[in-house]
Amino acid sequence: MTETLPRVQATEAARALIDALRREHGEILFYQSHGCCAGSAPMCFTVKELRLNENDRVLGEVAGVPVYASLAQCDYLAGLEMTLDVAPGNSGSFGLEDGSGQHFVARWRIWVDDEVPRLAPIGPAMPAG
């Protein structure tokens, strides 16, 4: 059987920040926003802070934390591998990591042709919280 490729990865630095946020806040999720400029960042919330709807999808999961995006954003991101990483400095966003001296960033890579058939499916959002 061919191994399924996850659409979302995370660096060790991102996993460490995720672990710290889970210890502090409990169950969390990511939402890949689709604003312009810095508004296109992955945002981290507690599951009770963000209400998902029928137009949201599960893009993937990192360290046991779901990564959601809107249906329109998923259509755009379907051809890209997302690696969740951290960068120094506060983002000034509403994300849980703001004030920690770090913020989440997404790094992107285009899937190559032989990877596409093995990609994990993008699924419907499961209501959080």
Number of C-alpha atoms within 10 A of each C-alpha: 3 6 8 13 15 17 22 20 20 19 12 12 15 22 19 14 18 23 16 13 19 16 10 10 13 11 16 22 23 26 23 21 16 15 9 8 7 13 13 14 23 22 23 25 18 18 18 12 12 16 10 19 13 11 12 21 23 20 28 21 17 20 12 13 17 20 23 27 24 22 19 12 17 19 11 10 17 17 17 17 20 21 18 23 20 21 14 10 13 15 21 11 15 10 19 19 22 17 13 13 11 18 25 26 20 18 16 14 10 13 14 10 9 8 11 15 10 13 17 15 14 18 14 16 20 14 12 16 12
